[in-house]
Amino acid sequence: MSAVPQPRTDADPDPADDAAAAAAGPAARGGRRSVAAALLLGALGATVVLLASGRTWARGTAAAAGGGALPLSADGRAVTGVPAALAIVALAALVAVFAVRGRGRLLVSALLALSGLGAVLAALAGAGDRAALDDAAARTTADTAARAAALTHTAWPYVTAAGALLILLAGLLALRFGRSWPAMGGRYERDGTPRPRKAPVVDPDRPEDLWKALDRGEDPTGGR
C-alpha cells in the first residue's frame, strides 16, 4: 500500500523558509562585518589625520640679522588645513550614513570616500611643501624676501595620508555594502498606521470608574 501524504501544518517547517534563512545568514553576517569595518576604519582614519596634522611636517632655519641661524618649524595645519578639515567632514559623514537611507545613503557614502581621497592628495602634496617655512622665515626675520634654508621634512605627512586612506576605504565599504546596513533608529519608526487604543479597565466596585465609562459611551457592565 502506498503511503498517504500527510497535509503540512503550520507547525511543520517550510523548506523554502529554511533555504531563505540559510541564504540570509551569511549575508547578515557579512553586513555586520562590513559595518564594523567601516566604522573602525573611518573613526581610526579620522583620528590619525587629526593627530598627525598637528605634528611637525617641516623644519628649517632662517638667517639672523647678526649672523647665525634661527630654527623654524611648521606643523601640518600650517602647511595645509585641508586634511584636518576633510577628516571632520568624514566623521560627520560616517555618522550620517546610518541616519539616512536609499539615495541619501549613497550620496553620503560618496562624500565619505571623497573626503578620504581629498585628504590623501592634500597630505601628499604638502609632504614637500616649503611655503609654510618661507612664511615663517619672513615673519621671524621681518624680511619679506627671507627664505628658509636647510629644509627637511618629517614622515608625518605620510602618516596623515595613511589615515586618510583608511577613510577612503571606509567610504568604499559604505558604497559597496551600505544598502544592506541598518538605519539609525529604524526599529522605532512608525509605519503611519493608527495604533489601537487600549480601553481603560473599569472596576465595578469603583463608582467613579462606572461614571467615566458611561461618559465615554461604554457599557460598564460589559453587556452582562
C-alpha positions in Angstrom: 0.0 0.0 0.0 1.2 3.5 -0.8 1.7 5.9 2.0 -1.0 8.5 2.3 0.6 12.0 2.1 0.0 13.9 5.3 -1.0 17.6 5.0 1.6 20.1 6.2 0.5 22.0 9.2 1.7 25.5 10.2 4.0 24.0 12.8 5.9 22.0 10.1 9.0 23.7 8.8 8.8 25.1 5.2 11.8 24.1 3.1 11.6 27.4 1.2 11.8 29.3 4.5 14.7 27.2 5.6 16.6 27.9 2.4 15.9 31.6 2.7 17.1 31.7 6.2 20.2 29.8 5.3 21.0 32.2 2.5 20.2 35.3 4.6 22.6 34.1 7.4 25.9 34.7 5.6 24.6 37.9 4.1 23.6 39.2 7.5 27.0 38.3 9.0 28.7 39.9 6.0 26.7 43.1 6.5 27.6 43.2 10.2 31.3 42.7 9.4 31.2 45.5 6.8 29.5 47.9 9.2 32.1 47.2 11.9 35.0 47.5 9.5 33.7 50.8 8.0 33.1 52.3 11.5 36.6 51.2 12.7 38.4 52.4 9.6 36.6 55.7 9.4 37.0 56.6 13.0 40.6 55.4 13.2 41.5 57.2 10.0 40.0 60.5 11.0 41.7 60.3 14.4 45.1 59.6 12.7 44.6 62.5 10.3 43.6 65.0 13.0 46.6 64.0 15.3 49.2 63.8 12.5 48.1 67.1 11.1 49.1 68.8 14.4 52.6 67.4 14.2 55.7 69.0 12.7 55.8 68.4 9.0 58.9 70.5 8.0 61.9 72.1 9.7 64.4 74.6 8.5 66.4 77.7 9.5 66.4 81.4 8.8 69.4 83.7 8.6 69.6 86.0 11.6 70.5 89.7 11.3 73.7 89.4 13.3 74.7 86.1 11.8 73.8 82.6 12.7 70.6 80.8 12.1 67.1 80.8 13.6 65.3 77.4 13.8 62.0 77.2 12.0 59.2 74.6 12.0 55.8 74.2 10.5 53.1 71.7 11.5 50.6 70.1 9.2 47.9 72.7 9.7 50.3 75.5 8.7 51.3 73.6 5.6 47.7 72.7 4.6 44.5 72.7 6.6 42.7 70.5 4.0 43.3 67.0 5.6 42.1 68.1 9.0 39.0 69.8 7.6 38.2 66.8 5.5 38.7 64.4 8.5 36.0 66.4 10.3 33.7 66.1 7.3 34.4 62.4 7.2 33.4 61.9 10.8 30.1 63.7 10.1 29.5 61.6 7.0 30.3 58.4 8.9 27.5 59.2 11.4 25.1 60.4 8.7 25.5 57.1 6.7 23.4 55.4 9.4 20.9 58.2 9.7 19.7 58.2 6.0 18.6 55.5 3.6 18.3 55.0 -0.1 19.8 57.6 -2.4 20.8 59.8 0.6 23.0 57.0 2.0 24.6 56.6 -1.4 25.4 60.3 -1.6 26.8 60.4 2.0 28.9 57.3 1.3 30.3 59.0 -1.8 31.1 62.1 0.4 32.9 59.9 2.9 35.0 58.3 0.2 35.8 61.7 -1.5 36.8 63.2 1.9 39.4 60.4 2.3 40.6 60.8 -1.3 41.0 64.5 -0.9 42.8 64.2 2.4 45.2 61.7 0.8 46.0 64.0 -2.1 46.4 67.1 0.1 48.7 65.3 2.5 51.0 64.0 -0.2 51.0 67.4 -1.9 52.1 69.0 1.4 54.9 66.5 2.0 57.4 68.5 0.1 56.0 72.0 0.5 58.2 74.8 1.6 55.8 77.8 1.5 54.9 77.5 5.2 58.6 77.7 6.3 59.3 80.6 3.9 56.4 82.4 5.5 57.8 81.6 8.9 61.2 82.9 7.9 59.7 86.1 6.7 57.8 86.7 9.9 60.8 85.7 12.1 63.3 88.0 10.4 60.8 90.8 9.5 62.1 90.4 5.9 59.6 89.6 3.3 62.4 88.3 1.0 63.7 85.9 3.6 63.6 82.2 2.7 64.0 79.1 4.8 67.3 77.2 4.5 68.4 73.7 5.5 64.9 72.5 4.8 63.9 69.0 5.9 60.6 67.1 6.0 59.3 64.6 8.5 57.2 61.5 8.0 54.1 63.0 9.4 52.6 63.9 6.0 52.7 60.3 5.0 51.1 59.2 8.3 48.4 61.7 7.6 48.0 60.2 4.1 47.8 56.7 5.6 45.0 57.8 7.9 43.1 59.4 5.0 43.5 56.2 3.1 41.6 54.4 5.9 38.8 57.0 5.5 38.7 56.3 1.8 38.4 52.5 2.4 35.5 53.2 4.8 33.8 55.2 2.1 34.3 52.4 -0.4 32.8 49.9 2.0 29.8 52.1 2.5 29.3 52.4 -1.2 29.6 48.7 -1.7 27.6 47.3 1.3 25.8 50.4 2.6 22.4 49.4 1.2 22.2 46.4 3.5 23.2 48.3 6.6 20.6 49.2 9.3 19.4 52.7 9.7 19.8 54.6 13.0 16.5 54.4 14.9 14.8 52.4 12.1 13.3 50.0 14.6 11.5 52.8 16.3 10.0 54.4 13.2 6.2 54.2 12.9 4.6 53.0 9.7 1.8 55.5 9.8 -1.0 53.1 10.7 -3.0 54.1 13.8 -2.3 52.1 16.8 -5.3 50.6 18.7 -6.1 52.3 21.9 -6.5 50.0 24.9 -9.7 50.6 26.7 -9.3 51.5 30.3 -10.1 48.9 32.9 -13.4 49.6 34.7 -13.6 48.5 38.3 -17.3 47.7 39.1 -16.6 48.4 42.7 -15.5 52.0 42.0 -18.4 54.3 41.2 -16.1 56.9 39.6 -14.9 54.3 37.1 -18.6 53.5 36.2 -19.5 57.1 35.6 -16.4 57.7 33.4 -17.3 54.6 31.3 -20.8 56.0 30.9 -19.5 59.4 29.9 -17.4 57.6 27.2 -20.4 55.8 25.9 -19.3 52.4 27.1 -21.3 49.7 28.9 -19.6 49.4 32.3 -21.3 46.0 32.9 -19.7 44.5 29.8 -23.0 43.6 28.3 -24.0 41.5 31.3 
